[in-house]
Amino acid sequence: MGSTINSFAVSQLGSLISKFRWDASVRHRSVSSRKLIKFRADSSRVYGISAARQNENNGDLSSSGKTLAADYFEGNEGANDAAEILQPLWDDGFGTQTFKDYLEIAKDIVRPDYGPPRWFCPIECGCPLKDSPVLLYLPGLDGLGLGLILQHKALGKVFEVRCMHIPVFDRTPFQGLVNFVENAVKLESASSPKKPIYLVAESIGACIALSVAARNPVIDLVVILINPATSYSRSQLRLLLPLLEALPDQLCTMMPYLFSMTSGDSVKRAMLNISGFSLAEGAKEVFRNLAALSQPLFGLIDIMPVEFYTWKLKMLKTAAAYANSRLHAVKAEVLVLASGKDNMFPSEDEGRRLSDTVGNCNFRCFKDNGHTLLLEGTVNLLTVIKGTGHYRRKTKRDEVSDYVPPSLSEYKLAFDKILGYYRLATSPVMYSTLEDSNIVRGLRGVPDKGPVLLVGYHMLLGAEIYSLVEGFLREKNMVVRGLSHPEMFTKNFGSKYAESSNFDLFKVFGALPVSERNLFRLFSAKSHVLLYPGGVREALHRKGESYKLFWPEQPEFVRMAVKFGVTIVPFGVVGVDDIVELFLDYNEQMRIPFLNQQIRQQNHNAIKLRNRIERTGEEVSHQDLFVPGFYPKIPGRFYFLFGKPIETEGMKECLKDEKLTKILYKKIKSEVEKNIAYLLEKREQDPYRNILKRMAYCDVSMHVDHVPSFDT
């Protein structure tokens, strides 16, 4: 594995850093280089409290509130060279480490250490972007602080990551742990009052995070809870406590193995990184991985003292009761991530309960994961944070400046795994128009330098968006920022799809709410922007309305585009008439009483976008959101044509003359219609329009993007 992630050193916190050193010398060996790193530890004081007084205070580590940190460990010398932005398809390192790395390092750091708890900065996190917020990780029952090991490289790009370590022989009570974390939060808030503080907490750590949030409602916190132990009273673990107190000491040795069986899905972990193997070889690899995982796991279990498990189990009851009694006081921004196959807690039900109980709380469920959600190798925490709209660098989220472009692993997740068959079935082909009006395959005709506004036609259900975004990333390494209906970004919309990640992926790949402010900021940032003037009315069109534009009369975007000198690229897209067949459209649903009532109820409090822009009798201004009845067709090929760029630089007269503005608007609309007509005609000449021929070609060439098409 790469550079080691562990030491018991603590990161500095600005000018508030104390020069107190550790109570005991702490060493950790790099697994890769076998280099021994030693940290100075010649003081008998820890966080301003002597070790002896710490025991007298029953583990209260709040101290006088003056210290938090000791020394940087090796590898932080380049902290001042932090980058300002990330490029699209950056390497987030997700998938380069596995659960085996966790076991190896965990076994190495379990030492006869009696505490107290401390913070450490994983070396693998590297140096984050400038002005990145702090992320404090609060571990689950193991207390080791290694639960983010698969996430370190990704999170380290956009957060200052600090992990809490609770030594296995430490017996700090729950209240003392709350004080310890609260002290760190207060110090960080005082040091950087304009930045949010992230608390990522698992299991019992979630109880600590909620308690700290409840006690500090004025501090800007973003609390991310993973399978929180607040559901302890409804878990099977509560039945173990009376049995544990009644059992003889020799039977208590069963506890470690019980915890290991309920901690996660070992088979899922063993199946990671076996792609490319044949069926027989893949099966052998799974069994080899299981054996490799079990050996260090049982070795780790044998090292952990039995008292460790009994202490944790008793603490769970106190922690859950304390946190639940203070949920009403939590004012922080909260995100709950729950596993559907958590054998330790009823996490899915608990996630929904917390979402309904805590005011500003979102919820996402991962149906196929176990208790150790972040160690199973299938969930990228940074992707979840971005997709749910919870990443920000300041007090208020800015959809433009706070946007983190998709990484290479996110690209592969979206377009190889989730949408792989969709790409194969639609085999999108893109054409663009050069300055000399020649049409060429590819995106050469679309300007590389922004600001650029792509204006086009919406297929049914926005089926073309995935292909368009993927094409620009693949060919031009460029993110297209899509302006979408604001309702997609509300909590109510997200709660309807809590078990689905597809809508979250829209945000990961650049979608943001359509508004004049966002359009202004995107143009100011010289971005490539995607806009559909037909909006919902076009994406939810009726039977017989394929390839018909439903644009409003008012030229909503033209004046702002002219003001910034934006290059406008009109485009058209066609498929096999939307790839699905409508059997129940909006008009038909509104004639059915119970569906009519359901649609009206759903749209009663929904955002009416154009009602705020223009109050006209146009149908496009009053489109309800609904789900049409449809069934899939045999998918046809998608064809895109990006027209000749329209330069608005030098058209300032349009800002004063409304007639000129409308002329330009009609020209753009006409170009979109011409592009659609061109594609409808030329697709008939495509020898690979039929899906069977395309699949046969791909079976030979293995390149979906290189399937031939019609000649221009």
ABEGO torsion letter per residue (X at the ends): XBBBABBABBBBBEAABBABBBABBBBBBBAAAGBBBBBBBABABBGGBBAAAAAAAGGBAAEAGABABBBBBBGAAAAAABBABBBBGBBAGBGABBAAAAAAAAAAABBBBAOBBBBBBBAAAEBBBBGBBBBBBBBBAAGAGAAAAAAAAAAAAABBBBBBBBBAABABBAAAAAAAAAAAAAAAAAABAABBBBBBBBEAAAAAAAAAAAABAABBBBBBBBGBAAAAAABAAAAAAAAAAABBAAAAAAAAAAAAAAAEBAAAAAABGABGBBAAAAAAAAAAAAAAAAAAAAAAAAABBAAAAAAAAAAAAAAAAAAAAAAAABABBBBBBBBAABAABBAAAAAAAAAAABABBBBBBBAABBABAAAAGABBAAAAAAAAGABBABABBBAAAABBBBBAAAAAAAAAAAAAAAAAAAGBBBBBBBAAGBBBBEAAABBABOBBBBBBBBBBGGAAAAAAAAAAAAAAGBBBBBBBBAAAABAAAAAAAAABAAAAAAAAAGBBBBBAAAAAAAAAAGBBBBBBAAEAAAAABBBGABGBBBBBABBAAAAAAAAAGBBBBBBBBBBBGGGBBBABBAAAAAABAAAAAAAAAAAAABBBAAAAABBBABAAAABBBBBBBBBBBBBBBBBBBBBBBBBABGAAAAAABAAAAAAAAAAAAAAAAAAAAAAAAAAAABAAABAAAAAAAAAAAGBAAABBBBBX
